[in-house]
Amino acid sequence: MSQACDIMGYSRDSIHRSIELYETGGEEVLKEMSRRRPNIRNRVAPAIEEAAVGLVIEQPARSQIQVANELAEQGLSISPAGARSLT
C-alpha cells in the first residue's frame, strides 16, 4: 500500500479515507467529492467586482489604491489588496 501511495502521490491517510467513503457510500460519494472546496468568505460582492473591473478597463494605468479609493467614493468598500486580486 505504501509503495502504491508513493507512486501515485497520495498519502496513506487519504487512501484510507477514500476506502472508508467507498465502503459506506459507494462510487457516488467519490464522484461528488472534490479536492478543493471553494472559500466563499473570501469572495467580494458581484457589484463590487463589476465596478472594479469596469474602472480598470476604463483606465488600465490605475493602481490598486486608486481603484479602492474610487470605489470608496462610490460607497463600495474594498481594500487595495482586494482590488489587486480582482484586476
N, C-alpha and C positions, 0 to 999 in steps of 0.2 A: 504494500500500500504506500509506503513512504517513497519508494522509487518511482511509482506512478505519479504521485503528487509532485515530486521534483521535476519530472519530465514535463508535466502539464502546467506547472507553475502555480498550483493551488496549495494552500496549507491543508494539513490533515484535518484540522478543525473544520474548515469549510466543507470538505468532502463528507465528514461525518454528519454535519448539519444537513447537507443535501440528501444524504441517505435517509436520515430520520424524516425529513419532509416528504420524500418519495414514499416511504413506508406508511405514513399517516394520510397523505392526500393524493398520492398518485402523480401522474405526469402533469395534470392540470396545475397543480401547485407550483411545480418547477417552471412551467411555461409563464405563469403570471409573475414569477419572481424576477425582479430586475436587480442589476448590480448596484445601481445608484438611485437613491430616492431624491426627488427634487426638493430643494430647500426653499419653500415658498416665502419664508420670513425675509429672505434677502431680496425679494423682488420689489420693484417700485410700481406704483400705480400706472396703468396704461396711459393715462392722460399726461403724467409727468414724463414718461418715456417718449411719447409722441412729440411733446413740446421741446424736449431736449434735442431730439434728433432733428426736428424742424429748424431749431436755431443753428445747429451745426451745418445743416445743408445750406442755409441762407449765407452764412459766413464761416467757411471752414477754418479760418485762422483763429477763431475764438479759443481761448484757453478754457480749461475745465472750471477755473474760478469764475471767469466771465459768464460762462453758461449757468453756473449755480447762482450767481448774483442776479442775472437777468430773470431767471425763473423765480427767485425770491421776490423780485419786484412785481411779478405777475401773481404772487400769492401761492406759488408751488414750492414746496420745501424739498431740497435735495442737497446733499453735501458735494463738495468739489470731487471727492473720490468717487462718489456715486455717479456724478456726471461723466467722469472719465470712463467708467466701466460701460456706460451706455453708448458712448460715441466712439 
